[in-house]
Amino acid sequence: MHDQEELAEKLAEYQSEHKALDNMIDRLMASDQPVNLFEMQSLKKKKLWLKDMIEKIRSDLIDDIIA
């Protein structure tokens, strides 16, 4: 049960960070300022990694519930 709580906390943390990155990327793209493509690529890679981790944790939580 303790592991499920830790996974749920990590899931919430990753979801929050993913949303924050999404908002940051949207703001950067909407701004009139030139966009640093290297920075943008780095942010998008981190966002994708977070999405992958969120899906993995969701899968782990579902597996724990089924088992």
C-alpha positions as CSV (number, residue, x, y, z in Angstrom):
1,M,0.0,0.0,0.0
2,H,2.9,2.3,0.8
3,D,4.3,1.9,-2.7
4,Q,0.9,2.9,-4.2
5,E,0.9,6.1,-2.2
6,E,4.5,6.9,-3.4
7,L,3.5,6.2,-7.0
8,A,0.4,8.4,-6.6
9,E,2.5,11.2,-5.2
10,K,5.1,10.9,-8.0
11,L,2.3,10.8,-10.6
12,A,0.8,14.0,-9.2
13,E,4.3,15.7,-9.2
14,Y,5.0,14.6,-12.8
15,Q,1.5,15.7,-14.0
16,S,2.0,19.1,-12.4
17,E,5.5,19.5,-13.9
18,H,4.2,18.4,-17.3
19,K,1.4,21.0,-17.2
20,A,3.8,23.7,-16.2
21,L,6.1,22.8,-19.1
22,D,3.2,22.8,-21.5
23,N,2.2,26.3,-20.3
24,M,5.8,27.5,-20.6
25,I,6.1,26.1,-24.2
26,D,2.8,27.7,-25.1
27,R,3.9,31.1,-23.7
28,L,7.3,31.0,-25.5
29,M,5.6,30.1,-28.8
30,A,3.0,32.9,-28.4
31,S,5.5,35.6,-27.5
32,D,6.9,38.1,-29.9
33,Q,10.4,37.4,-28.8
34,P,12.7,35.1,-30.8
35,V,12.6,31.5,-29.7
36,N,15.8,29.7,-28.8
37,L,15.3,26.4,-30.7
38,F,17.8,24.5,-28.5
39,E,15.9,25.5,-25.4
40,M,12.5,24.7,-27.0
41,Q,13.8,21.3,-28.1
42,S,15.1,20.6,-24.5
43,L,11.7,21.6,-23.0
44,K,9.8,19.4,-25.4
45,K,12.1,16.4,-24.7
46,K,11.6,16.9,-21.0
47,K,7.8,17.1,-21.5
48,L,7.9,13.9,-23.5
49,W,9.9,12.1,-20.9
50,L,7.4,13.3,-18.2
51,K,4.5,12.0,-20.4
52,D,6.3,8.6,-20.7
53,M,6.8,8.5,-16.9
54,I,3.2,9.4,-16.2
55,E,2.0,6.6,-18.4
56,K,4.4,4.1,-16.8
57,I,3.3,5.1,-13.3
58,R,-0.4,4.8,-14.3
59,S,0.3,1.4,-15.7
60,D,2.1,0.4,-12.5
61,L,-0.8,1.6,-10.4
62,I,-3.4,-0.3,-12.5
63,D,-1.2,-3.5,-12.3
64,D,-1.1,-3.1,-8.5
65,I,-4.9,-2.7,-8.4
66,I,-5.5,-5.8,-10.6
67,A,-3.0,-7.9,-8.6
